[in-house]
Amino acid sequence: MKKSPMTTLCYIEKDDSYLMLHRVSKKNDVNKDKWIGVGGHFEEGESPDECLMREVYEETGLTLTSHRFRGIVTFSQEGYGTEYMCLYTADGFEGEMKPCSEGVLEWVKKEDILKLNLWKGDLIFLKLLKEDAPFFSLKLVYEGDELTEAVLDGKTII
């Protein structure tokens, strides 16, 4: 079955840090060697919240107890197609963290996140999360690894 163009991405918060995933394990990974939050593609019939809960549990072993839907991010990349990502933060969870098959999980201080190998567009939405921006819609267009266009709530910013 073809993967859904709908995904979730979550930044789990603890002690002024985010749980980050260093994508180093999968072959042919569009996120190879990048640092991202946790999440993934919707399965048939799932709501955004259901996908979020399942993906976070599958990738981390953690069960979220408190989360917020922060925005929708539209990614477009030549050769990859379009992805619609439901962006979340979570500040409550329970359970024991387990190793992730997609890479290495690490708690990274929010002040150190920008030193990581991130997608350029992630810098935009991470700044919006930091500023506690109201729910937003962000479109990011890439050619390869290069961000060529960014549109926030209908206004071109790049």
Backbone as JSON Lines, residues from 0, in Angstrom:
{"i":0,"aa":"M","n":[0.84,-1.19,0.0],"ca":[0.0,0.0,0.0],"c":[0.88,1.25,0.0]}
{"i":1,"aa":"K","n":[0.5,2.23,-0.79],"ca":[1.26,3.49,-0.88],"c":[1.18,4.24,0.45]}
{"i":2,"aa":"K","n":[2.31,4.87,0.82],"ca":[2.33,5.65,2.06],"c":[1.41,6.86,1.94]}
{"i":3,"aa":"S","n":[0.74,7.18,3.04],"ca":[-0.12,8.36,3.09],"c":[0.75,9.62,2.98]}
{"i":4,"aa":"P","n":[0.26,10.66,2.3],"ca":[0.99,11.94,2.27],"c":[0.84,12.7,3.59]}
{"i":5,"aa":"M","n":[0.03,12.17,4.52],"ca":[-0.18,12.79,5.83],"c":[0.76,12.17,6.85]}
{"i":6,"aa":"T","n":[1.44,13.04,7.63],"ca":[2.36,12.56,8.66],"c":[2.16,13.38,9.94]}
{"i":7,"aa":"T","n":[2.78,12.88,11.0],"ca":[2.87,13.64,12.24],"c":[4.34,13.83,12.58]}
{"i":8,"aa":"L","n":[4.63,14.89,13.32],"ca":[5.96,15.12,13.86],"c":[5.77,15.74,15.23]}
{"i":9,"aa":"C","n":[6.49,15.2,16.21],"ca":[6.31,15.66,17.58],"c":[7.65,15.98,18.23]}
{"i":10,"aa":"Y","n":[7.68,17.1,18.92],"ca":[8.83,17.47,19.74],"c":[8.4,17.28,21.19]}
{"i":11,"aa":"I","n":[8.93,16.22,21.8],"ca":[8.62,15.91,23.19],"c":[9.56,16.71,24.09]}
{"i":12,"aa":"E","n":[8.99,17.4,25.07],"ca":[9.75,18.32,25.92],"c":[9.97,17.73,27.32]}
{"i":13,"aa":"K","n":[11.19,17.93,27.83],"ca":[11.53,17.57,29.21],"c":[12.71,18.42,29.64]}
{"i":14,"aa":"D","n":[12.6,19.09,30.78],"ca":[13.72,19.85,31.35],"c":[14.39,20.78,30.34]}
{"i":15,"aa":"D","n":[13.6,21.58,29.62],"ca":[14.12,22.52,28.63],"c":[14.9,21.84,27.5]}
{"i":16,"aa":"S","n":[14.55,20.58,27.21],"ca":[15.14,19.83,26.1],"c":[14.03,19.25,25.24]}
{"i":17,"aa":"Y","n":[14.38,18.95,23.99],"ca":[13.49,18.2,23.09],"c":[14.1,16.83,22.85]}
{"i":18,"aa":"L","n":[13.25,15.81,22.7],"ca":[13.72,14.5,22.29],"c":[13.9,14.55,20.79]}
{"i":19,"aa":"M","n":[15.14,14.38,20.35],"ca":[15.47,14.46,18.93],"c":[15.89,13.08,18.42]}
{"i":20,"aa":"L","n":[15.6,12.82,17.14],"ca":[15.95,11.58,16.49],"c":[16.98,11.88,15.41]}
{"i":21,"aa":"H","n":[18.18,11.32,15.57],"ca":[19.23,11.45,14.56],"c":[19.05,10.29,13.58]}
{"i":22,"aa":"R","n":[18.6,10.61,12.35],"ca":[18.23,9.59,11.38],"c":[19.47,9.01,10.71]}
{"i":23,"aa":"V","n":[19.96,7.91,11.26],"ca":[21.18,7.3,10.73],"c":[21.02,5.82,10.38]}
{"i":24,"aa":"S","n":[19.85,5.23,10.59],"ca":[19.71,3.78,10.48],"c":[19.11,3.27,9.18]}
{"i":25,"aa":"K","n":[18.23,4.05,8.55],"ca":[17.53,3.56,7.36],"c":[18.29,3.88,6.09]}
{"i":26,"aa":"K","n":[18.26,2.92,5.14],"ca":[18.82,3.18,3.81],"c":[17.78,3.97,3.02]}
{"i":27,"aa":"N","n":[18.22,4.75,2.04],"ca":[17.32,5.54,1.19],"c":[16.35,6.38,2.01]}
{"i":28,"aa":"D","n":[16.88,7.07,3.0],"ca":[16.07,7.88,3.91],"c":[16.17,9.35,3.47]}
{"i":29,"aa":"V","n":[15.02,9.97,3.16],"ca":[15.03,11.39,2.77],"c":[15.6,12.25,3.91]}
{"i":30,"aa":"N","n":[15.51,11.75,5.14],"ca":[16.03,12.47,6.31],"c":[17.42,11.99,6.76]}
{"i":31,"aa":"K","n":[18.13,11.26,5.9],"ca":[19.41,10.67,6.27],"c":[20.34,11.7,6.92]}
{"i":32,"aa":"D","n":[20.85,11.37,8.09],"ca":[21.8,12.16,8.86],"c":[21.23,13.49,9.4]}
{"i":33,"aa":"K","n":[19.92,13.7,9.23],"ca":[19.29,14.9,9.8],"c":[18.77,14.57,11.2]}
{"i":34,"aa":"W","n":[18.59,15.6,12.01],"ca":[17.97,15.51,13.33],"c":[16.54,16.02,13.21]}
{"i":35,"aa":"I","n":[15.58,15.22,13.64],"ca":[14.17,15.6,13.56],"c":[13.47,15.17,14.85]}
{"i":36,"aa":"G","n":[12.2,15.56,14.97],"ca":[11.39,15.04,16.06],"c":[10.97,13.62,15.73]}
{"i":37,"aa":"V","n":[10.02,13.07,16.48],"ca":[9.54,11.71,16.21],"c":[8.15,11.78,15.59]}
{"i":38,"aa":"G","n":[7.85,10.78,14.78],"ca":[6.55,10.74,14.1],"c":[6.63,9.89,12.86]}
{"i":39,"aa":"G","n":[5.6,10.0,12.03],"ca":[5.6,9.22,10.8],"c":[4.28,9.3,10.07]}
{"i":40,"aa":"H","n":[4.12,8.39,9.11],"ca":[2.97,8.4,8.21],"c":[1.72,7.82,8.86]}
{"i":41,"aa":"F","n":[0.58,8.43,8.51],"ca":[-0.72,7.94,8.94],"c":[-0.96,6.54,8.38]}
{"i":42,"aa":"E","n":[-1.66,5.72,9.15],"ca":[-2.19,4.47,8.64],"c":[-3.65,4.68,8.3]}
{"i":43,"aa":"E","n":[-4.21,3.81,7.47],"ca":[-5.59,3.94,7.01],"c":[-6.55,4.15,8.19]}
{"i":44,"aa":"G","n":[-7.36,5.21,8.11],"ca":[-8.4,5.45,9.1],"c":[-7.94,6.19,10.35]}
{"i":45,"aa":"E","n":[-6.65,6.49,10.48],"ca":[-6.18,7.16,11.69],"c":[-6.45,8.66,11.66]}
{"i":46,"aa":"S","n":[-6.74,9.2,12.84],"ca":[-6.8,10.65,13.02],"c":[-5.38,11.14,13.28]}
{"i":47,"aa":"P","n":[-5.14,12.46,13.21],"ca":[-3.81,12.96,13.56],"c":[-3.37,12.53,14.96]}
{"i":48,"aa":"D","n":[-4.26,12.63,15.95],"ca":[-3.89,12.25,17.32],"c":[-3.56,10.76,17.42]}
{"i":49,"aa":"E","n":[-4.33,9.92,16.74],"ca":[-4.07,8.47,16.78],"c":[-2.73,8.14,16.14]}
{"i":50,"aa":"C","n":[-2.42,8.78,15.01],"ca":[-1.14,8.58,14.35],"c":[0.0,9.02,15.27]}
{"i":51,"aa":"L","n":[-0.16,10.2,15.87],"ca":[0.85,10.73,16.78],"c":[1.14,9.73,17.91]}
{"i":52,"aa":"M","n":[0.1,9.28,18.59],"ca":[0.27,8.38,19.73],"c":[0.96,7.08,19.3]}
{"i":53,"aa":"R","n":[0.52,6.5,18.18],"ca":[1.1,5.25,17.7],"c":[2.57,5.43,17.31]}
{"i":54,"aa":"E","n":[2.85,6.47,16.53],"ca":[4.23,6.7,16.06],"c":[5.18,6.98,17.22]}
{"i":55,"aa":"V","n":[4.76,7.82,18.16],"ca":[5.63,8.12,19.31],"c":[5.91,6.84,20.08]}
{"i":56,"aa":"Y","n":[4.87,6.02,20.29],"ca":[5.09,4.78,21.03],"c":[6.02,3.83,20.26]}
{"i":57,"aa":"E","n":[5.77,3.67,18.95],"ca":[6.61,2.77,18.14],"c":[8.07,3.2,18.14]}
{"i":58,"aa":"E","n":[8.32,4.51,18.03],"ca":[9.69,4.99,17.9],"c":[10.41,5.18,19.22]}
{"i":59,"aa":"T","n":[9.67,5.39,20.32],"ca":[10.32,5.73,21.59],"c":[9.97,4.81,22.75]}
{"i":60,"aa":"G","n":[8.84,4.11,22.67],"ca":[8.35,3.33,23.81],"c":[7.56,4.17,24.8]}
{"i":61,"aa":"L","n":[7.45,5.48,24.54],"ca":[6.75,6.38,25.45],"c":[5.28,6.55,25.05]}
{"i":62,"aa":"T","n":[4.42,6.72,26.05],"ca":[3.01,7.01,25.82],"c":[2.78,8.46,26.23]}
{"i":63,"aa":"L","n":[2.3,9.28,25.28],"ca":[2.05,10.69,25.58],"c":[0.84,10.84,26.49]}
{"i":64,"aa":"T","n":[0.96,11.73,27.46],"ca":[-0.17,12.03,28.36],"c":[-0.64,13.48,28.19]}
{"i":65,"aa":"S","n":[0.15,14.31,27.49],"ca":[-0.22,15.7,27.25],"c":[0.47,16.18,25.97]}
{"i":66,"aa":"H","n":[-0.34,16.63,24.99],"ca":[0.24,17.12,23.73],"c":[-0.63,18.23,23.15]}
{"i":67,"aa":"R","n":[0.0,19.03,22.27],"ca":[-0.69,20.14,21.6],"c":[-0.43,20.09,20.1]}
{"i":68,"aa":"F","n":[-1.49,20.25,19.32],"ca":[-1.39,20.35,17.86],"c":[-1.02,21.8,17.56]}
{"i":69,"aa":"R","n":[0.16,22.03,17.0],"ca":[0.7,23.38,16.87],"c":[0.57,23.99,15.48]}
{"i":70,"aa":"G","n":[0.55,23.14,14.46],"ca":[0.46,23.69,13.11],"c":[0.47,22.6,12.06]}
{"i":71,"aa":"I","n":[0.23,23.03,10.84],"ca":[0.31,22.11,9.69],"c":[1.42,22.61,8.79]}
{"i":72,"aa":"V","n":[2.31,21.7,8.4],"ca":[3.44,22.05,7.56],"c":[3.31,21.27,6.26]}
{"i":73,"aa":"T","n":[3.29,21.98,5.14],"ca":[3.23,21.37,3.81],"c":[4.64,21.35,3.24]}
{"i":74,"aa":"F","n":[5.15,20.15,3.01],"ca":[6.48,20.0,2.41],"c":[6.32,19.63,0.95]}
{"i":75,"aa":"S","n":[7.08,20.27,0.09],"ca":[7.1,19.9,-1.31],"c":[8.56,19.79,-1.74]}
{"i":76,"aa":"Q","n":[8.91,18.66,-2.35],"ca":[10.28,18.45,-2.79],"c":[10.24,17.69,-4.11]}
{"i":77,"aa":"E","n":[10.96,18.22,-5.1],"ca":[11.01,17.58,-6.41],"c":[11.5,16.14,-6.25]}
{"i":78,"aa":"G","n":[10.78,15.2,-6.86],"ca":[11.16,13.8,-6.8],"c":[10.6,13.08,-5.57]}
{"i":79,"aa":"Y","n":[10.14,13.84,-4.58],"ca":[9.6,13.24,-3.36],"c":[8.09,13.4,-3.3]}
{"i":80,"aa":"G","n":[7.61,14.49,-3.86],"ca":[6.18,14.76,-3.82],"c":[5.84,15.72,-2.7]}
{"i":81,"aa":"T","n":[4.58,15.68,-2.23],"ca":[4.1,16.6,-1.21],"c":[3.71,15.81,0.03]}
{"i":82,"aa":"E","n":[4.06,16.34,1.17],"ca":[3.72,15.74,2.46],"c":[3.05,16.8,3.32]}
{"i":83,"aa":"Y","n":[2.0,16.4,4.02],"ca":[1.28,17.31,4.92],"c":[1.54,16.83,6.34]}
{"i":84,"aa":"M","n":[2.28,17.61,7.11],"ca":[2.75,17.18,8.42],"c":[2.01,17.92,9.52]}
{"i":85,"aa":"C","n":[1.41,17.15,10.42],"ca":[0.75,17.69,11.61],"c":[1.82,17.82,12.69]}
{"i":86,"aa":"L","n":[2.1,19.05,13.08],"ca":[3.19,19.33,14.0],"c":[2.67,19.46,15.43]}
{"i":87,"aa":"Y","n":[3.29,18.71,16.33],"ca":[2.88,18.68,17.73],"c":[4.07,18.97,18.66]}
{"i":88,"aa":"T","n":[3.73,19.43,19.85],"ca":[4.66,19.37,20.97],"c":[3.95,18.56,22.06]}
{"i":89,"aa":"A","n":[4.75,17.94,22.92],"ca":[4.2,17.17,24.03],"c":[5.02,17.46,25.27]}
{"i":90,"aa":"D","n":[4.33,17.66,26.4],"ca":[5.06,17.94,27.64],"c":[4.71,16.96,28.75]}
{"i":91,"aa":"G","n":[4.04,15.89,28.37],"ca":[3.73,14.84,29.34],"c":[3.82,13.48,28.69]}
{"i":92,"aa":"F","n":[4.47,12.54,29.37],"ca":[4.6,11.18,28.84],"c":[4.88,10.24,29.99]}
{"i":93,"aa":"E","n":[4.68,8.95,29.72],"ca":[5.01,7.92,30.69],"c":[5.6,6.73,29.96]}
{"i":94,"aa":"G","n":[6.26,5.86,30.71],"ca":[6.86,4.67,30.12],"c":[8.38,4.78,30.09]}
{"i":95,"aa":"E","n":[8.99,3.72,29.6],"ca":[10.46,3.66,29.5],"c":[10.87,3.82,28.04]}
{"i":96,"aa":"M","n":[11.84,4.7,27.81],"ca":[12.31,4.9,26.45],"c":[13.08,3.66,25.98]}
{"i":97,"aa":"K","n":[12.86,3.31,24.71],"ca":[13.55,2.16,24.12],"c":[14.33,2.63,22.9]}
{"i":98,"aa":"P","n":[15.29,1.83,22.43],"ca":[16.02,2.2,21.22],"c":[15.08,2.31,20.02]}
{"i":99,"aa":"C","n":[15.42,3.17,19.07],"ca":[14.6,3.39,17.88],"c":[15.27,2.75,16.66]}
{"i":100,"aa":"S","n":[14.49,2.05,15.85],"ca":[15.02,1.38,14.67],"c":[15.41,2.36,13.56]}
{"i":101,"aa":"E","n":[14.97,3.63,13.66],"ca":[15.22,4.6,12.6],"c":[16.41,5.5,12.86]}
{"i":102,"aa":"G","n":[16.99,5.39,14.06],"ca":[18.14,6.24,14.38],"c":[18.37,6.28,15.87]}
{"i":103,"aa":"V","n":[19.08,7.32,16.31],"ca":[19.46,7.46,17.71],"c":[18.62,8.56,18.35]}
{"i":104,"aa":"L","n":[17.96,8.22,19.47],"ca":[17.18,9.2,20.22],"c":[18.07,9.87,21.25]}
{"i":105,"aa":"E","n":[17.94,11.2,21.35],"ca":[18.77,11.93,22.32],"c":[18.02,13.16,22.8]}
{"i":106,"aa":"W","n":[18.07,13.41,24.12],"ca":[17.52,14.66,24.67],"c":[18.53,15.76,24.38]}
{"i":107,"aa":"V","n":[18.08,16.8,23.68],"ca":[18.96,17.91,23.3],"c":[18.38,19.2,23.89]}
{"i":108,"aa":"K","n":[19.22,19.96,24.59],"ca":[18.77,21.25,25.15],"c":[18.26,22.12,24.0]}
{"i":109,"aa":"K","n":[17.12,22.8,24.24],"ca":[16.53,23.64,23.2],"c":[17.52,24.67,22.68]}
{"i":110,"aa":"E","n":[18.38,25.18,23.56],"ca":[19.36,26.2,23.14],"c":[20.43,25.61,22.21]}
{"i":111,"aa":"D","n":[20.58,24.27,22.19],"ca":[21.6,23.63,21.34],"c":[21.03,23.03,20.06]}
{"i":112,"aa":"I","n":[19.7,23.06,19.9],"ca":[19.05,22.43,18.74],"c":[19.6,23.0,17.42]}
{"i":113,"aa":"L","n":[19.81,24.31,17.36],"ca":[20.21,24.94,16.09],"c":[21.62,24.55,15.66]}
{"i":114,"aa":"K","n":[22.39,23.91,16.55],"ca":[23.73,23.44,16.19],"c":[23.68,22.11,15.44]}
{"i":115,"aa":"L","n":[22.53,21.46,15.44],"ca":[22.38,20.15,14.81],"c":[22.21,20.28,13.29]}
{"i":116,"aa":"N","n":[22.35,19.15,12.6],"ca":[22.11,19.1,11.16],"c":[20.6,18.98,10.93]}
{"i":117,"aa":"L","n":[19.96,20.15,10.72],"ca":[18.51,20.24,10.56],"c":[18.15,20.64,9.13]}
{"i":118,"aa":"W","n":[16.93,20.32,8.72],"ca":[16.4,20.91,7.5],"c":[16.25,22.41,7.74]}
{"i":119,"aa":"K","n":[16.53,23.23,6.74],"ca":[16.44,24.69,6.9],"c":[15.03,25.14,7.3]}
{"i":120,"aa":"G","n":[14.01,24.49,6.74],"ca":[12.63,24.86,7.09],"c":[12.28,24.54,8.53]}
{"i":121,"aa":"D","n":[12.95,23.53,9.11],"ca":[12.69,23.18,10.51],"c":[13.06,24.35,11.42]}
{"i":122,"aa":"L","n":[14.06,25.13,11.02],"ca":[14.45,26.3,11.8],"c":[13.29,27.28,11.94]}
{"i":123,"aa":"I","n":[12.48,27.37,10.88],"ca":[11.33,28.29,10.89],"c":[10.29,27.81,11.9]}
{"i":124,"aa":"F","n":[9.89,26.52,11.81],"ca":[8.83,26.1,12.72],"c":[9.34,25.89,14.15]}
{"i":125,"aa":"L","n":[10.62,25.59,14.32],"ca":[11.16,25.51,15.69],"c":[11.13,26.89,16.36]}
{"i":126,"aa":"K","n":[11.38,27.94,15.56],"ca":[11.3,29.31,16.09],"c":[9.85,29.65,16.48]}
{"i":127,"aa":"L","n":[8.89,29.23,15.65],"ca":[7.47,29.45,15.95],"c":[7.06,28.71,17.23]}
{"i":128,"aa":"L","n":[7.57,27.49,17.41],"ca":[7.27,26.74,18.64],"c":[7.86,27.46,19.85]}
{"i":129,"aa":"K","n":[9.1,27.93,19.7],"ca":[9.78,28.62,20.8],"c":[9.01,29.88,21.21]}
{"i":130,"aa":"E","n":[8.44,30.58,20.21],"ca":[7.69,31.81,20.48],"c":[6.25,31.54,20.91]}
{"i":131,"aa":"D","n":[5.88,30.25,20.99],"ca":[4.52,29.85,21.33],"c":[3.5,30.51,20.39]}
{"i":132,"aa":"A","n":[3.84,30.51,19.1],"ca":[2.97,31.1,18.08],"c":[1.62,30.39,18.07]}
{"i":133,"aa":"P","n":[0.55,31.12,17.72],"ca":[-0.75,30.45,17.57],"c":[-0.68,29.45,16.41]}
{"i":134,"aa":"F","n":[-1.69,28.59,16.3],"ca":[-1.74,27.57,15.25],"c":[-1.38,28.2,13.9]}
{"i":135,"aa":"F","n":[-0.49,27.54,13.17],"ca":[-0.01,28.12,11.91],"c":[-0.02,27.11,10.78]}
{"i":136,"aa":"S","n":[0.03,27.66,9.56],"ca":[0.19,26.87,8.35],"c":[1.47,27.35,7.68]}
{"i":137,"aa":"L","n":[2.38,26.41,7.44],"ca":[3.68,26.73,6.86],"c":[3.91,25.83,5.66]}
{"i":138,"aa":"K","n":[4.24,26.43,4.51],"ca":[4.58,25.66,3.32],"c":[6.08,25.81,3.07]}
{"i":139,"aa":"L","n":[6.75,24.67,2.89],"ca":[8.19,24.65,2.64],"c":[8.44,23.92,1.32]}
{"i":140,"aa":"V","n":[9.15,24.58,0.4],"ca":[9.46,23.99,-0.9],"c":[10.98,23.81,-0.99]}
{"i":141,"aa":"Y","n":[11.38,22.59,-1.32],"ca":[12.81,22.25,-1.41],"c":[13.17,21.79,-2.81]}
{"i":142,"aa":"E","n":[14.4,22.12,-3.21],"ca":[15.05,21.48,-4.35],"c":[16.25,20.78,-3.75]}
{"i":143,"aa":"G","n":[16.15,19.44,-3.67],"ca":[17.17,18.69,-2.94],"c":[17.13,19.11,-1.49]}
{"i":144,"aa":"D","n":[18.3,19.47,-0.92],"ca":[18.39,19.91,0.47],"c":[18.16,21.42,0.63]}
{"i":145,"aa":"E","n":[18.02,22.13,-0.5],"ca":[17.92,23.58,-0.45],"c":[16.48,24.07,-0.35]}
{"i":146,"aa":"L","n":[16.22,24.89,0.67],"ca":[14.9,25.5,0.85],"c":[14.77,26.65,-0.15]}
{"i":147,"aa":"T","n":[13.81,26.55,-1.07],"ca":[13.66,27.58,-2.11],"c":[12.47,28.49,-1.87]}
{"i":148,"aa":"E","n":[11.52,28.05,-1.02],"ca":[10.35,28.89,-0.76],"c":[9.78,28.53,0.61]}
{"i":149,"aa":"A","n":[9.35,29.53,1.35],"ca":[8.64,29.32,2.61],"c":[7.5,30.32,2.67]}
{"i":150,"aa":"V","n":[6.29,29.82,2.97],"ca":[5.1,30.64,3.04],"c":[4.42,30.37,4.39]}
{"i":151,"aa":"L","n":[4.34,31.4,5.23],"ca":[3.75,31.27,6.56],"c":[2.4,31.97,6.58]}
{"i":152,"aa":"D","n":[1.35,31.2,6.87],"ca":[-0.02,31.74,6.93],"c":[-0.32,32.61,5.71]}
{"i":153,"aa":"G","n":[0.06,32.11,4.52],"ca":[-0.25,32.77,3.26],"c":[0.7,33.88,2.84]}
{"i":154,"aa":"K","n":[1.71,34.18,3.66],"ca":[2.66,35.25,3.34],"c":[4.04,34.65,3.06]}
{"i":155,"aa":"T","n":[4.61,35.0,1.9],"ca":[5.93,34.51,1.53],"c":[6.99,35.1,2.46]}
{"i":156,"aa":"I","n":[7.8,34.23,3.06],"ca":[8.87,34.73,3.94],"c":[10.25,34.37,3.36]}
{"i":157,"aa":"I","n":[10.31,33.45,2.42],"ca":[11.55,33.15,1.69],"c":[11.2,32.94,0.22]}
